Amino acid sequence: NAGVTQTPKFQVLKTGQSMTLQCAQDMNHNSMYWYRQDPGMGLRLIYYSASEGTTDKGEVPNGYNVSRLNKREFSLRLESAAPSQTSVYFCASGRVNTGELFFGEGSRLTVL
Amino acid sequence: GQQLNQSPQSMFIQEGEDVSMNCTSSSIFNTWLWYKQDPGEGPVLLIALYKAGELTSNGRLTAQFGITRKDSFLNISASIPSDVGIYFCAGLRNAGNMLTFGGGTRLMVKP
């Protein structure tokens, strides 16, 4: 099984450009999440989707939008990228009641 | 902001040594989890703890859910080079809440 698949793995953007990170899971999980990881900051939740058709803000949602396209797919969009959004982004899926999450390999984004 | 405090932030040990790390909070959590992140990869779940006082092992790893529900501990026995990575604790207050992650403990093992 592929588990959680993220694309692209690497991306360089200029300030003000837009892009979308794609995520798909094949484990039939209801819940999906987007995190960012910065040095010394651990994992911070950007947005999550507890079930198909719902999305909610996490700890650091500013500058991002999400779309839960269907049960499998959850995308993260940066409308106008800023250098502060340089980070490694992780998509995850799981069962919200247990805390047991399955993560993708990450997408490393650099904004110049 | 981050509500889970992990210590130490980093460790550099000799292969074969035992390792201890912990995670503390000022708030109660009803589920504690430990994840490991290999370099260049996403975190992977190691151990999940659901009951205060619970002690659970997974191979050379042993984790405990603190009796006060405000802390958790992870021990690794007889470390090997592939133990290198970042270890994250995570807490869940109640079903339906979001996970809170600690800042991570970076483990380096010298062969």
Boltz contact constraints between the chains, C-beta under 6 A:
constraints:
  - contact:
      token1: [A, 42]
      token2: [B, 101]
      max_distance: 6.0
  - contact:
      token1: [A, 42]
      token2: [B, 102]
      max_distance: 6.0
  - contact:
      token1: [A, 42]
      token2: [B, 103]
      max_distance: 6.0
  - contact:
      token1: [A, 42]
      token2: [B, 104]
      max_distance: 6.0
  - contact:
      token1: [A, 43]
      token2: [B, 101]
      max_distance: 6.0
  - contact:
      token1: [A, 45]
      token2: [B, 98]
      max_distance: 6.0
  - contact:
      token1: [A, 90]
      token2: [B, 42]
      max_distance: 6.0
  - contact:
      token1: [A, 96]
      token2: [B, 96]
      max_distance: 6.0
  - contact:
      token1: [A, 97]
      token2: [B, 95]
      max_distance: 6.0
  - contact:
      token1: [A, 99]
      token2: [B, 31]
      max_distance: 6.0
  - contact:
      token1: [A, 99]
      token2: [B, 33]
      max_distance: 6.0
  - contact:
      token1: [A, 99]
      token2: [B, 92]
      max_distance: 6.0
  - contact:
      token1: [A, 99]
      token2: [B, 99]
      max_distance: 6.0
  - contact:
      token1: [A, 100]
      token2: [B, 45]
      max_distance: 6.0
  - contact:
      token1: [A, 100]
      token2: [B, 48]
      max_distance: 6.0
  - contact:
      token1: [A, 103]
      token2: [B, 42]
      max_distance: 6.0
  - contact:
      token1: [A, 103]
      token2: [B, 43]
      max_distance: 6.0
  - contact:
      token1: [A, 104]
      token2: [B, 42]
      max_distance: 6.0
  - contact:
      token1: [A, 105]
      token2: [B, 41]
      max_distance: 6.0
  - contact:
      token1: [A, 105]
      token2: [B, 42]
      max_distance: 6.0
  - contact:
      token1: [A, 106]
      token2: [B, 42]
      max_distance: 6.0
